[in-house]
Amino acid sequence: MAEKKASDHPVAKSDEEWRKTLSPEQYRVLREHGTERAGTSPLNAEKRKGIFLCAGCGMPLFDSSTKFESGSGWPSFYPPR
């Protein structure tokens, strides 16, 4: 079975639906092209094994085994899924 891609999984929601689905911070980052301040993401300290999913569509983004410390202040991964 072929792995699904984000382009195979379009998400069409109204602005109101997005606001109901996402936290205010998620909405700002995902819908308004915002960013978190460096060093503030709770994912920096995340150590559990698994797959990181998109908060908007639920598709896989990164595998925890590819997380590394880039020194940038944001969680870093290679390669994207």
C-alpha positions in Angstrom: 0.0 0.0 0.0 1.4 3.4 -1.0 2.0 6.0 1.7 -0.4 8.9 1.7 0.8 12.4 1.0 -0.7 15.7 2.2 -1.7 16.3 -1.4 -3.9 13.2 -1.3 -5.6 14.5 1.9 -7.0 18.0 1.1 -8.6 19.8 4.1 -11.2 22.3 3.3 -12.6 24.2 6.3 -14.0 27.6 6.8 -12.1 30.1 9.0 -14.7 29.5 11.7 -14.1 25.7 11.6 -10.3 26.2 11.8 -10.7 28.5 14.8 -12.9 25.8 16.5 -10.4 23.0 15.7 -7.1 24.7 16.5 -5.8 26.5 19.6 -5.2 30.2 19.1 -1.4 29.5 18.8 -1.9 26.7 16.3 -4.3 28.9 14.3 -1.7 31.8 14.2 1.1 29.4 13.1 -0.9 27.2 10.7 -3.4 29.7 9.2 -1.6 33.1 9.5 1.9 31.9 8.7 3.1 32.8 12.2 6.0 31.2 14.1 6.8 30.4 17.7 9.5 32.3 19.5 12.7 30.3 19.5 13.1 28.1 22.5 9.4 28.2 23.5 8.0 25.1 21.8 7.1 22.3 24.2 8.3 19.9 21.4 11.9 20.9 22.3 11.6 18.8 25.4 9.6 16.0 23.8 11.4 12.7 24.2 8.6 10.1 23.5 9.0 7.8 20.5 6.5 8.1 17.6 5.3 10.1 14.7 4.6 13.8 14.9 1.3 14.7 13.1 0.1 17.9 11.6 -2.3 19.7 13.9 -4.4 20.8 10.9 -4.9 17.7 8.9 -3.5 14.8 11.1 -1.1 13.6 8.4 2.3 12.3 9.6 5.1 15.0 9.5 8.2 13.6 11.2 9.4 10.5 13.0 10.8 11.1 16.5 13.9 9.0 15.6 14.9 11.8 13.2 14.7 14.6 15.8 18.0 16.4 16.4 19.4 19.4 18.3 20.1 22.1 15.6 20.8 24.9 18.1 18.1 27.0 16.3 15.7 27.0 19.3 13.1 25.0 17.3 12.6 21.3 17.2 14.5 19.9 14.1 13.9 16.8 12.1 15.2 15.0 9.0 13.8 14.1 6.5 10.2 15.2 6.4 7.7 12.3 5.8 
